Amino acid sequence: MKLPDQLTSALCVKCQVPSSGQTYPFFFGNKIGQSDRHLFAMPGQQRIEITTTYSIRGQDGAFVCNSCVRSYKRRHWLAFLIFFPASIVLLVFAYFVWNRTGESPIRIVSLVAGLLGGVGFFVAVGESLKYFFEERGEVGSIIARDSLYDDFSANGFDSLFTPREIRHMKKKGKV
Ligand SMILES: [Zn+2]
């Protein structure tokens, strides 16, 4: 007999349908400050890095069903399936237009297509990383966090985080 993903069944915070899934943790808190750091300054050019720090006020959890977790993954896979071929087509198109048109102003078309293709390619790579490497637990926490954001902000908490985001911010000294 094949066991379901989880034996627990409850109302899913996202789709509001009772089904099998599990409770995923997330954290809530507030922005408490910003610091600006000038990375480099040259005449007429400077870059400022703004670091926001947060105070974590507590932890909560929400039940997310397995099919919402799967459909999150599926959405990123679909996005990859659209962006990847589209970006390749644009890049190939840009390459041929550039080579066939000599010095003509039509080359601008090639530049625009090449730029769009490049951006599309990076989006496709990002989407495929989300599909292949985003852990199930993290996905559940992302869905829980996004579904409850409005409730928490109505109660005075302006920032919600997944456990991985908390670990990342701790490393950077933001919490
Ligand atoms: Zn659901």
Backbone and ligand atoms as CSV (ligand in chain L), in Angstrom:
chain,resi,resn,atom,element,x,y,z
A,1,MET,N,N,0.851,-1.208,0.000
A,1,MET,CA,C,0.000,0.000,0.000
A,1,MET,C,C,0.879,1.249,0.000
A,2,LYS,N,N,0.542,2.166,-0.861
A,2,LYS,CA,C,1.310,3.407,-0.924
A,2,LYS,C,C,0.749,4.398,0.092
A,3,LEU,N,N,1.618,4.843,0.975
A,3,LEU,CA,C,1.170,5.811,1.964
A,3,LEU,C,C,1.076,7.193,1.332
A,4,PRO,N,N,0.106,7.973,1.765
A,4,PRO,CA,C,0.066,9.365,1.282
A,4,PRO,C,C,1.291,10.134,1.785
A,5,ASP,N,N,1.550,11.298,1.178
A,5,ASP,CA,C,2.714,12.107,1.566
A,5,ASP,C,C,2.733,12.364,3.066
A,6,GLN,N,N,1.587,12.702,3.609
A,6,GLN,CA,C,1.462,12.936,5.043
A,6,GLN,C,C,0.081,12.455,5.454
A,7,LEU,N,N,0.019,11.892,6.639
A,7,LEU,CA,C,-1.278,11.382,7.064
A,7,LEU,C,C,-2.181,12.486,7.596
A,8,THR,N,N,-1.568,13.592,7.967
A,8,THR,CA,C,-2.359,14.695,8.508
A,8,THR,C,C,-3.258,15.277,7.433
A,9,SER,N,N,-4.487,15.592,7.802
A,9,SER,CA,C,-5.373,16.259,6.860
A,9,SER,C,C,-6.000,17.450,7.559
A,10,ALA,N,N,-5.938,18.590,6.918
A,10,ALA,CA,C,-6.519,19.787,7.516
A,10,ALA,C,C,-6.831,20.782,6.406
A,11,LEU,N,N,-7.324,21.951,6.806
A,11,LEU,CA,C,-7.680,22.970,5.829
A,11,LEU,C,C,-6.413,23.692,5.366
A,12,CYS,N,N,-6.208,23.697,4.058
A,12,CYS,CA,C,-5.004,24.329,3.512
A,12,CYS,C,C,-5.148,25.853,3.551
A,13,VAL,N,N,-4.081,26.513,3.996
A,13,VAL,CA,C,-4.128,27.969,4.149
A,13,VAL,C,C,-4.219,28.670,2.795
A,14,LYS,N,N,-3.777,28.002,1.729
A,14,LYS,CA,C,-3.795,28.651,0.421
A,14,LYS,C,C,-5.082,28.353,-0.355
A,15,CYS,N,N,-5.360,27.071,-0.577
A,15,CYS,CA,C,-6.520,26.746,-1.424
A,15,CYS,C,C,-7.792,26.561,-0.614
A,16,GLN,N,N,-7.687,26.555,0.727
A,16,GLN,CA,C,-8.853,26.452,1.614
A,16,GLN,C,C,-9.624,25.153,1.430
A,17,VAL,N,N,-8.916,24.116,0.949
A,17,VAL,CA,C,-9.549,22.811,0.788
A,17,VAL,C,C,-8.919,21.857,1.799
A,18,PRO,N,N,-9.747,21.083,2.518
A,18,PRO,CA,C,-9.147,20.132,3.446
A,18,PRO,C,C,-8.504,18.971,2.697
A,19,SER,N,N,-7.235,18.787,2.857
A,19,SER,CA,C,-6.575,17.662,2.202
A,19,SER,C,C,-5.263,17.350,2.909
A,20,SER,N,N,-4.544,16.352,2.393
A,20,SER,CA,C,-3.344,15.937,3.103
A,20,SER,C,C,-2.200,16.915,2.847
A,21,GLY,N,N,-1.407,17.102,3.884
A,21,GLY,CA,C,-0.301,18.050,3.784
A,21,GLY,C,C,0.385,18.125,5.119
A,22,GLN,N,N,1.017,19.242,5.402
A,22,GLN,CA,C,1.637,19.398,6.710
A,22,GLN,C,C,1.754,20.857,7.094
A,23,THR,N,N,2.103,21.074,8.349
A,23,THR,CA,C,2.253,22.444,8.842
A,23,THR,C,C,3.690,22.901,8.604
A,24,TYR,N,N,3.819,24.072,8.002
A,24,TYR,CA,C,5.145,24.618,7.690
A,24,TYR,C,C,5.386,25.870,8.530
A,25,PRO,N,N,6.582,25.997,9.068
A,25,PRO,CA,C,6.873,27.139,9.933
A,25,PRO,C,C,7.254,28.403,9.151
A,26,PHE,N,N,6.998,29.532,9.752
A,26,PHE,CA,C,7.526,30.797,9.235
A,26,PHE,C,C,7.677,31.748,10.412
A,27,PHE,N,N,8.362,32.841,10.190
A,27,PHE,CA,C,8.638,33.796,11.259
A,27,PHE,C,C,8.037,35.154,10.908
A,28,PHE,N,N,7.682,35.914,11.946
A,28,PHE,CA,C,7.151,37.253,11.676
A,28,PHE,C,C,7.893,38.284,12.523
A,29,GLY,N,N,7.927,39.485,12.007
A,29,GLY,CA,C,8.652,40.534,12.728
A,29,GLY,C,C,8.456,41.887,12.077
A,30,ASN,N,N,9.368,42.793,12.387
A,30,ASN,CA,C,9.274,44.162,11.882
A,30,ASN,C,C,10.626,44.673,11.406
A,31,LYS,N,N,10.538,45.571,10.447
A,31,LYS,CA,C,11.740,46.312,10.049
A,31,LYS,C,C,12.093,47.244,11.195
A,32,ILE,N,N,13.372,47.266,11.585
A,32,ILE,CA,C,13.716,48.195,12.665
A,32,ILE,C,C,14.721,49.256,12.245
A,33,GLY,N,N,15.361,49.089,11.137
A,33,GLY,CA,C,16.283,50.144,10.755
A,33,GLY,C,C,16.927,49.907,9.414
A,34,GLN,N,N,17.536,50.952,8.923
A,34,GLN,CA,C,18.260,50.868,7.669
A,34,GLN,C,C,19.592,51.543,7.818
A,35,SER,N,N,20.603,50.934,7.251
A,35,SER,CA,C,21.880,51.626,7.260
A,35,SER,C,C,22.387,51.733,5.828
A,36,ASP,N,N,22.966,52.846,5.522
A,36,ASP,CA,C,23.495,53.071,4.177
A,36,ASP,C,C,25.003,52.917,4.214
A,37,ARG,N,N,25.520,52.250,3.236
A,37,ARG,CA,C,26.967,52.113,3.176
A,37,ARG,C,C,27.399,52.526,1.771
A,38,HIS,N,N,28.330,53.458,1.714
A,38,HIS,CA,C,28.820,53.891,0.413
A,38,HIS,C,C,29.903,52.927,-0.041
A,39,LEU,N,N,29.624,52.223,-1.116
A,39,LEU,CA,C,30.572,51.196,-1.547
A,39,LEU,C,C,31.777,51.815,-2.237
A,40,PHE,N,N,31.523,52.737,-3.124
A,40,PHE,CA,C,32.628,53.496,-3.679
A,40,PHE,C,C,32.100,54.813,-4.204
A,41,ALA,N,N,32.936,55.782,-4.239
A,41,ALA,CA,C,32.484,57.084,-4.719
A,41,ALA,C,C,33.521,57.634,-5.685
A,42,MET,N,N,33.026,58.011,-6.849
A,42,MET,CA,C,33.897,58.663,-7.830
A,42,MET,C,C,33.139,59.891,-8.306
A,43,PRO,N,N,33.832,60.785,-8.964
A,43,PRO,CA,C,33.106,61.969,-9.445
A,43,PRO,C,C,31.911,61.546,-10.302
A,44,GLY,N,N,30.738,61.931,-9.880
A,44,GLY,CA,C,29.544,61.667,-10.675
A,44,GLY,C,C,29.017,60.248,-10.584
A,45,GLN,N,N,29.641,59.433,-9.789
A,45,GLN,CA,C,29.152,58.064,-9.718
A,45,GLN,C,C,29.371,57.505,-8.319
A,46,GLN,N,N,28.329,56.981,-7.737
A,46,GLN,CA,C,28.523,56.293,-6.468
A,46,GLN,C,C,27.449,55.240,-6.290
A,47,ARG,N,N,27.775,54.274,-5.501
A,47,ARG,CA,C,26.811,53.224,-5.239
A,47,ARG,C,C,26.602,53.140,-3.736
A,48,ILE,N,N,25.344,53.052,-3.360
A,48,ILE,CA,C,25.033,52.962,-1.940
A,48,ILE,C,C,24.341,51.629,-1.685
A,49,GLU,N,N,24.820,50.910,-0.694
A,49,GLU,CA,C,24.161,49.671,-0.325
A,49,GLU,C,C,23.302,49.930,0.894
A,50,ILE,N,N,22.026,49.638,0.769
A,50,ILE,CA,C,21.124,49.858,1.893
A,50,ILE,C,C,20.833,48.516,2.556
A,51,THR,N,N,21.162,48.411,3.829
A,51,THR,CA,C,20.901,47.179,4.563
A,51,THR,C,C,19.750,47.406,5.526
A,52,THR,N,N,18.711,46.602,5.387
A,52,THR,CA,C,17.576,46.710,6.293
A,52,THR,C,C,17.737,45.670,7.394
A,53,THR,N,N,17.528,46.101,8.626
A,53,THR,CA,C,17.597,45.128,9.723
A,53,THR,C,C,16.197,44.893,10.287
A,54,TYR,N,N,16.009,43.712,10.830
A,54,TYR,CA,C,14.688,43.301,11.288
A,54,TYR,C,C,14.738,42.811,12.721
A,55,SER,N,N,13.608,42.946,13.380
A,55,SER,CA,C,13.461,42.327,14.691
A,55,SER,C,C,12.431,41.211,14.545
A,56,ILE,N,N,12.840,39.994,14.879
A,56,ILE,CA,C,11.921,38.866,14.760
A,56,ILE,C,C,11.092,38.777,16.044
A,57,ARG,N,N,9.770,38.798,15.898
A,57,ARG,CA,C,8.889,38.822,17.074
A,57,ARG,C,C,8.340,37.447,17.430
A,58,GLY,N,N,8.367,36.523,16.494
A,58,GLY,CA,C,7.834,35.210,16.846
A,58,GLY,C,C,7.800,34.260,15.668
A,59,GLN,N,N,7.350,33.054,15.976
A,59,GLN,CA,C,7.269,32.022,14.955
A,59,GLN,C,C,5.844,31.484,14.931
A,60,ASP,N,N,5.388,31.157,13.740
A,60,ASP,CA,C,4.061,30.569,13.604
A,60,ASP,C,C,4.158,29.475,12.547
A,61,GLY,N,N,3.057,28.843,12.283
A,61,GLY,CA,C,3.063,27.813,11.252
A,61,GLY,C,C,1.690,27.760,10.611
A,62,ALA,N,N,1.639,27.257,9.392
A,62,ALA,CA,C,0.346,27.135,8.729
A,62,ALA,C,C,0.317,25.838,7.943
A,63,PHE,N,N,-0.870,25.293,7.856
A,63,PHE,CA,C,-1.029,24.019,7.147
A,63,PHE,C,C,-1.142,24.279,5.639
A,64,VAL,N,N,-0.304,23.616,4.882
A,64,VAL,CA,C,-0.335,23.737,3.414
A,64,VAL,C,C,-0.489,22.337,2.840
A,65,CYS,N,N,-1.405,22.180,1.891
A,65,CYS,CA,C,-1.638,20.841,1.341
A,65,CYS,C,C,-0.547,20.475,0.335
A,66,ASN,N,N,-0.410,19.171,0.111
A,66,ASN,CA,C,0.636,18.689,-0.805
A,66,ASN,C,C,0.415,19.167,-2.238
A,67,SER,N,N,-0.853,19.322,-2.631
A,67,SER,CA,C,-1.051,19.701,-4.031
A,67,SER,C,C,-0.678,21.167,-4.263
A,68,CYS,N,N,-0.812,22.032,-3.245
A,68,CYS,CA,C,-0.349,23.417,-3.407
A,68,CYS,C,C,1.176,23.468,-3.518
A,69,VAL,N,N,1.856,22.604,-2.755
A,69,VAL,CA,C,3.320,22.543,-2.856
A,69,VAL,C,C,3.713,22.076,-4.255
A,70,ARG,N,N,3.013,21.048,-4.758
A,70,ARG,CA,C,3.338,20.546,-6.098
A,70,ARG,C,C,3.037,21.581,-7.169
A,71,SER,N,N,1.927,22.322,-7.013
A,71,SER,CA,C,1.592,23.262,-8.087
A,71,SER,C,C,2.552,24.453,-8.104
A,72,TYR,N,N,3.128,24.797,-6.941
A,72,TYR,CA,C,4.178,25.833,-6.923
A,72,TYR,C,C,5.357,25.381,-7.785
A,73,LYS,N,N,5.757,24.131,-7.581
A,73,LYS,CA,C,6.867,23.583,-8.365
A,73,LYS,C,C,6.509,23.567,-9.851
A,74,ARG,N,N,5.289,23.145,-10.134
A,74,ARG,CA,C,4.848,23.028,-11.522
A,74,ARG,C,C,4.855,24.392,-12.222
A,75,ARG,N,N,4.444,25.415,-11.501
A,75,ARG,CA,C,4.428,26.764,-12.091
A,75,ARG,C,C,5.824,27.187,-12.533
A,76,HIS,N,N,6.823,26.903,-11.673
A,76,HIS,CA,C,8.190,27.287,-12.040
A,76,HIS,C,C,8.707,26.456,-13.208
A,77,TRP,N,N,8.290,25.212,-13.260
A,77,TRP,CA,C,8.702,24.361,-14.379
A,77,TRP,C,C,8.088,24.878,-15.681
A,78,LEU,N,N,6.790,25.249,-15.627
A,78,LEU,CA,C,6.119,25.795,-16.802
A,78,LEU,C,C,6.793,27.082,-17.268
A,79,ALA,N,N,7.142,27.934,-16.294
A,79,ALA,CA,C,7.810,29.193,-16.640
A,79,ALA,C,C,9.129,28.889,-17.343
A,80,PHE,N,N,9.849,27.886,-16.856
A,80,PHE,CA,C,11.102,27.484,-17.509
A,80,PHE,C,C,10.831,27.019,-18.936
A,81,LEU,N,N,9.776,26.206,-19.104
A,81,LEU,CA,C,9.460,25.675,-20.434
A,81,LEU,C,C,9.080,26.771,-21.422
A,82,ILE,N,N,8.599,27.889,-20.913
A,82,ILE,CA,C,8.266,29.010,-21.801
A,82,ILE,C,C,9.491,29.893,-22.044
A,83,PHE,N,N,10.167,30.271,-20.962
A,83,PHE,CA,C,11.276,31.223,-21.093
A,83,PHE,C,C,12.498,30.636,-21.791
A,84,PHE,N,N,12.780,29.363,-21.534
A,84,PHE,CA,C,14.001,28.801,-22.102
A,84,PHE,C,C,13.981,28.775,-23.633
A,85,PRO,N,N,12.981,28.131,-24.262
A,85,PRO,CA,C,12.985,28.131,-25.734
A,85,PRO,C,C,12.831,29.535,-26.305
A,86,ALA,N,N,12.001,30.373,-25.667
A,86,ALA,CA,C,11.794,31.731,-26.189
A,86,ALA,C,C,13.116,32.503,-26.196
A,87,SER,N,N,13.909,32.343,-25.129
A,87,SER,CA,C,15.166,33.096,-25.076
A,87,SER,C,C,16.156,32.570,-26.118
A,88,ILE,N,N,16.161,31.253,-26.342
A,88,ILE,CA,C,17.065,30.696,-27.352
A,88,ILE,C,C,16.680,31.206,-28.745
A,89,VAL,N,N,15.377,31.217,-29.039
A,89,VAL,CA,C,14.905,31.709,-30.335
A,89,VAL,C,C,15.338,33.165,-30.530
A,90,LEU,N,N,15.157,33.979,-29.488
A,90,LEU,CA,C,15.529,35.398,-29.588
A,90,LEU,C,C,17.036,35.566,-29.818
A,91,LEU,N,N,17.831,34.766,-29.098
A,91,LEU,CA,C,19.283,34.889,-29.235
A,91,LEU,C,C,19.748,34.460,-30.630
A,92,VAL,N,N,19.173,33.385,-31.139
A,92,VAL,CA,C,19.532,32.920,-32.484
A,92,VAL,C,C,19.098,33.961,-33.522
A,93,PHE,N,N,17.863,34.459,-33.351
A,93,PHE,CA,C,17.347,35.498,-34.241
A,93,PHE,C,C,18.272,36.719,-34.233
A,94,ALA,N,N,18.675,37.136,-33.035
A,94,ALA,CA,C,19.552,38.304,-32.901
A,94,ALA,C,C,20.873,38.064,-33.632
A,95,TYR,N,N,21.403,36.874,-33.495
A,95,TYR,CA,C,22.678,36.519,-34.121
A,95,TYR,C,C,22.592,36.615,-35.647
A,96,PHE,N,N,21.509,36.056,-36.207
A,96,PHE,CA,C,21.378,36.072,-37.671
A,96,PHE,C,C,21.104,37.471,-38.217
A,97,VAL,N,N,20.240,38.208,-37.517
A,97,VAL,CA,C,19.950,39.571,-37.987
A,97,VAL,C,C,21.242,40.396,-37.980
A,98,TRP,N,N,22.030,40.244,-36.926
A,98,TRP,CA,C,23.286,40.990,-36.815
A,98,TRP,C,C,24.219,40.665,-37.975
A,99,ASN,N,N,24.324,39.392,-38.298
A,99,ASN,CA,C,25.253,38.976,-39.348
A,99,ASN,C,C,24.783,39.303,-40.760
A,100,ARG,N,N,23.481,39.389,-40.981
A,100,ARG,CA,C,22.956,39.578,-42.325
A,100,ARG,C,C,22.754,41.041,-42.701
A,101,THR,N,N,22.761,41.936,-41.738
A,101,THR,CA,C,22.320,43.291,-42.061
A,101,THR,C,C,23.469,44.297,-42.154
A,102,GLY,N,N,24.697,43.852,-42.051
A,102,GLY,CA,C,25.811,44.784,-42.206
A,102,GLY,C,C,25.699,45.958,-41.253
A,103,GLU,N,N,25.932,47.158,-41.787
A,103,GLU,CA,C,25.924,48.341,-40.923
A,103,GLU,C,C,24.552,49.005,-40.855
A,104,SER,N,N,23.529,48.327,-41.334
A,104,SER,CA,C,22.223,48.982,-41.433
A,104,SER,C,C,21.615,49.225,-40.054
A,105,PRO,N,N,20.693,50.217,-40.012
A,105,PRO,CA,C,20.041,50.518,-38.722
A,105,PRO,C,C,19.183,49.358,-38.213
A,106,ILE,N,N,18.917,48.382,-39.078
A,106,ILE,CA,C,18.123,47.230,-38.632
A,106,ILE,C,C,18.851,46.472,-37.518
A,107,ARG,N,N,20.157,46.712,-37.426
A,107,ARG,CA,C,20.914,46.038,-36.364
A,107,ARG,C,C,20.376,46.343,-34.967
A,108,ILE,N,N,19.672,47.459,-34.843
A,108,ILE,CA,C,19.086,47.780,-33.536
A,108,ILE,C,C,18.090,46.690,-33.129
A,109,VAL,N,N,17.410,46.124,-34.123
A,109,VAL,CA,C,16.469,45.024,-33.865
A,109,VAL,C,C,17.221,43.849,-33.245
A,110,SER,N,N,18.398,43.609,-33.793
A,110,SER,CA,C,19.227,42.523,-33.289
A,110,SER,C,C,19.634,42.766,-31.833
A,111,LEU,N,N,20.000,44.017,-31.545
A,111,LEU,CA,C,20.416,44.345,-30.178
A,111,LEU,C,C,19.261,44.161,-29.185
A,112,VAL,N,N,18.084,44.634,-29.600
A,112,VAL,CA,C,16.921,44.509,-28.710
A,112,VAL,C,C,16.590,43.031,-28.486
A,113,ALA,N,N,16.577,42.255,-29.579
A,113,ALA,CA,C,16.269,40.824,-29.464
A,113,ALA,C,C,17.314,40.118,-28.603
A,114,GLY,N,N,18.577,40.503,-28.785
A,114,GLY,CA,C,19.646,39.884,-28.003
A,114,GLY,C,C,19.510,40.184,-26.521
A,115,LEU,N,N,19.145,41.443,-26.229
A,115,LEU,CA,C,18.972,41.841,-24.828
A,115,LEU,C,C,17.815,41.077,-24.185
A,116,LEU,N,N,16.672,41.032,-24.903
A,116,LEU,CA,C,15.507,40.302,-24.381
A,116,LEU,C,C,15.836,38.821,-24.194
A,117,GLY,N,N,16.554,38.284,-25.191
A,117,GLY,CA,C,16.939,36.868,-25.108
A,117,GLY,C,C,17.830,36.598,-23.905
A,118,GLY,N,N,18.769,37.520,-23.648
A,118,GLY,CA,C,19.672,37.362,-22.507
A,118,GLY,C,C,18.924,37.399,-21.186
A,119,VAL,N,N,18.019,38.378,-21.063
A,119,VAL,CA,C,17.234,38.483,-19.826
A,119,VAL,C,C,16.369,37.230,-19.655
A,120,GLY,N,N,15.726,36.825,-20.766
A,120,GLY,CA,C,14.870,35.630,-20.725
A,120,GLY,C,C,15.650,34.396,-20.314
A,121,PHE,N,N,16.884,34.309,-20.763
A,121,PHE,CA,C,17.711,33.157,-20.430
A,121,PHE,C,C,17.981,33.092,-18.926
A,122,PHE,N,N,18.295,34.269,-18.335
A,122,PHE,CA,C,18.549,34.281,-16.891
A,122,PHE,C,C,17.284,33.974,-16.087
A,123,VAL,N,N,16.140,34.463,-16.576
A,123,VAL,CA,C,14.880,34.128,-15.905
A,123,VAL,C,C,14.667,32.611,-15.959
A,124,ALA,N,N,14.910,32.027,-17.139
A,124,ALA,CA,C,14.731,30.575,-17.311
A,124,ALA,C,C,15.633,29.797,-16.350
A,125,VAL,N,N,16.883,30.229,-16.220
A,125,VAL,CA,C,17.804,29.544,-15.308
A,125,VAL,C,C,17.290,29.641,-13.865
A,126,GLY,N,N,16.835,30.841,-13.484
A,126,GLY,CA,C,16.305,31.039,-12.121
A,126,GLY,C,C,15.104,30.141,-11.852
A,127,GLU,N,N,14.207,30.054,-12.835
A,127,GLU,CA,C,13.019,29.222,-12.668
A,127,GLU,C,C,13.394,27.749,-12.552
A,128,SER,N,N,14.370,27.309,-13.331
A,128,SER,CA,C,14.748,25.894,-13.267
A,128,SER,C,C,15.414,25.586,-11.921
A,129,LEU,N,N,16.171,26.548,-11.370
A,129,LEU,CA,C,16.770,26.332,-10.045
A,129,LEU,C,C,15.677,26.158,-8.992
A,130,LYS,N,N,14.622,27.006,-9.108
A,130,LYS,CA,C,13.513,26.886,-8.154
A,130,LYS,C,C,12.851,25.516,-8.283
A,131,TYR,N,N,12.725,25.056,-9.525
A,131,TYR,CA,C,12.079,23.762,-9.739
A,131,TYR,C,C,12.932,22.620,-9.200
A,132,PHE,N,N,14.212,22.629,-9.485
A,132,PHE,CA,C,15.053,21.491,-9.125
A,132,PHE,C,C,15.549,21.526,-7.682
A,133,PHE,N,N,15.823,22.712,-7.159
A,133,PHE,CA,C,16.555,22.761,-5.887
A,133,PHE,C,C,15.785,23.311,-4.694
A,134,GLU,N,N,14.634,23.939,-4.929
A,134,GLU,CA,C,13.881,24.460,-3.785
A,134,GLU,C,C,13.351,23.277,-2.982
A,135,GLU,N,N,13.744,23.195,-1.715
A,135,GLU,CA,C,13.298,22.070,-0.907
A,135,GLU,C,C,11.808,22.170,-0.643
A,136,ARG,N,N,11.227,21.014,-0.459
A,136,ARG,CA,C,9.797,20.939,-0.196
A,136,ARG,C,C,9.409,21.756,1.040
A,137,GLY,N,N,10.226,21.648,2.103
A,137,GLY,CA,C,9.922,22.377,3.328
A,137,GLY,C,C,9.939,23.884,3.106
A,138,GLU,N,N,10.900,24.334,2.313
A,138,GLU,CA,C,11.004,25.757,2.013
A,138,GLU,C,C,9.800,26.224,1.187
A,139,VAL,N,N,9.409,25.415,0.220
A,139,VAL,CA,C,8.244,25.767,-0.611
A,139,VAL,C,C,7.000,25.914,0.261
A,140,GLY,N,N,6.790,24.952,1.183
A,140,GLY,CA,C,5.639,25.033,2.078
A,140,GLY,C,C,5.668,26.312,2.900
A,141,SER,N,N,6.853,26.673,3.386
A,141,SER,CA,C,6.976,27.891,4.189
A,141,SER,C,C,6.753,29.153,3.343
A,142,ILE,N,N,7.193,29.126,2.089
A,142,ILE,CA,C,6.957,30.271,1.196
A,142,ILE,C,C,5.457,30.464,0.987
A,143,ILE,N,N,4.745,29.359,0.740
A,143,ILE,CA,C,3.301,29.445,0.515
A,143,ILE,C,C,2.586,29.921,1.776
A,144,ALA,N,N,2.990,29.367,2.931
A,144,ALA,CA,C,2.372,29.773,4.205
A,144,ALA,C,C,2.602,31.264,4.446
A,145,ARG,N,N,3.831,31.699,4.263
A,145,ARG,CA,C,4.199,33.102,4.477
A,145,ARG,C,C,3.394,34.026,3.569
A,146,ASP,N,N,3.349,33.701,2.267
A,146,ASP,CA,C,2.655,34.580,1.320
A,146,ASP,C,C,1.145,34.593,1.554
A,147,SER,N,N,0.595,33.456,1.966
A,147,SER,CA,C,-0.854,33.382,2.172
A,147,SER,C,C,-1.285,34.181,3.387
A,148,LEU,N,N,-0.400,34.304,4.376
A,148,LEU,CA,C,-0.800,34.954,5.626
A,148,LEU,C,C,-0.243,36.362,5.778
A,149,TYR,N,N,0.445,36.845,4.747
A,149,TYR,CA,C,1.089,38.153,4.858
A,149,TYR,C,C,0.086,39.257,5.243
A,150,ASP,N,N,-1.064,39.280,4.576
A,150,ASP,CA,C,-2.045,40.337,4.838
A,150,ASP,C,C,-2.541,40.301,6.287
A,151,ASP,N,N,-2.804,39.095,6.791
A,151,ASP,CA,C,-3.266,38.956,8.176
A,151,ASP,C,C,-2.241,39.513,9.155
A,152,PHE,N,N,-0.978,39.169,8.918
A,152,PHE,CA,C,0.049,39.612,9.851
A,152,PHE,C,C,0.301,41.112,9.729
A,153,SER,N,N,0.265,41.629,8.503
A,153,SER,CA,C,0.538,43.061,8.392
A,153,SER,C,C,-0.625,43.865,8.981
A,154,ALA,N,N,-1.847,43.307,8.927
A,154,ALA,CA,C,-2.978,43.980,9.576
A,154,ALA,C,C,-2.796,44.005,11.094
A,155,ASN,N,N,-2.007,43.066,11.610
A,155,ASN,CA,C,-1.755,43.030,13.051
A,155,ASN,C,C,-0.442,43.705,13.447
A,156,GLY,N,N,0.138,44.440,12.530
A,156,GLY,CA,C,1.300,45.255,12.883
A,156,GLY,C,C,2.656,44.621,12.621
A,157,PHE,N,N,2.680,43.482,11.944
A,157,PHE,CA,C,3.970,42.874,11.608
A,157,PHE,C,C,4.213,43.035,10.112
A,158,ASP,N,N,5.239,43.802,9.772
A,158,ASP,CA,C,5.386,44.141,8.356
A,158,ASP,C,C,6.269,43.159,7.574
A,159,SER,N,N,6.855,42.186,8.250
A,159,SER,CA,C,7.778,41.301,7.533
A,159,SER,C,C,7.600,39.847,7.959
A,160,LEU,N,N,7.521,38.973,6.978
A,160,LEU,CA,C,7.418,37.538,7.235
A,160,LEU,C,C,8.564,36.815,6.533
A,161,PHE,N,N,9.065,35.774,7.167
A,161,PHE,CA,C,10.232,35.080,6.615
A,161,PHE,C,C,10.085,33.571,6.706
A,162,THR,N,N,10.719,32.893,5.781
A,162,THR,CA,C,10.818,31.433,5.878
A,162,THR,C,C,12.044,31.105,6.736
A,163,PRO,N,N,12.143,29.852,7.220
A,163,PRO,CA,C,13.330,29.486,8.016
A,163,PRO,C,C,14.640,29.722,7.265
A,164,ARG,N,N,14.656,29.451,5.967
A,164,ARG,CA,C,15.900,29.652,5.221
A,164,ARG,C,C,16.268,31.128,5.139
A,165,GLU,N,N,15.254,31.975,4.954
A,165,GLU,CA,C,15.527,33.422,4.918
A,165,GLU,C,C,16.101,33.901,6.254
A,166,ILE,N,N,15.575,33.345,7.350
A,166,ILE,CA,C,16.084,33.709,8.676
A,166,ILE,C,C,17.557,33.312,8.799
A,167,ARG,N,N,17.880,32.084,8.372
A,167,ARG,CA,C,19.285,31.626,8.455
A,167,ARG,C,C,20.195,32.539,7.637
A,168,HIS,N,N,19.714,32.889,6.435
A,168,HIS,CA,C,20.486,33.746,5.545
A,168,HIS,C,C,20.712,35.125,6.181
A,169,MET,N,N,19.658,35.682,6.784
A,169,MET,CA,C,19.780,37.028,7.367
A,169,MET,C,C,20.664,37.013,8.609
A,170,LYS,N,N,20.606,35.908,9.364
A,170,LYS,CA,C,21.467,35.810,10.549
A,170,LYS,C,C,22.938,35.861,10.141
A,171,LYS,N,N,23.251,35.156,9.047
A,171,LYS,CA,C,24.630,35.157,8.552
A,171,LYS,C,C,25.072,36.578,8.190
A,172,LYS,N,N,24.124,37.350,7.640
A,172,LYS,CA,C,24.464,38.698,7.200
A,172,LYS,C,C,24.269,39.732,8.302
A,173,GLY,N,N,23.899,39.277,9.478
A,173,GLY,CA,C,23.721,40.197,10.601
A,173,GLY,C,C,22.523,41.112,10.477
A,174,LYS,N,N,21.482,40.671,9.754
A,174,LYS,CA,C,20.325,41.545,9.562
A,174,LYS,C,C,19.227,41.332,10.591
A,175,VAL,N,N,19.377,40.304,11.427
A,175,VAL,CA,C,18.361,40.103,12.472
A,175,VAL,C,C,19.049,40.004,13.831
L,1,ZN,ZN,ZN,-3.751,23.784,-0.859
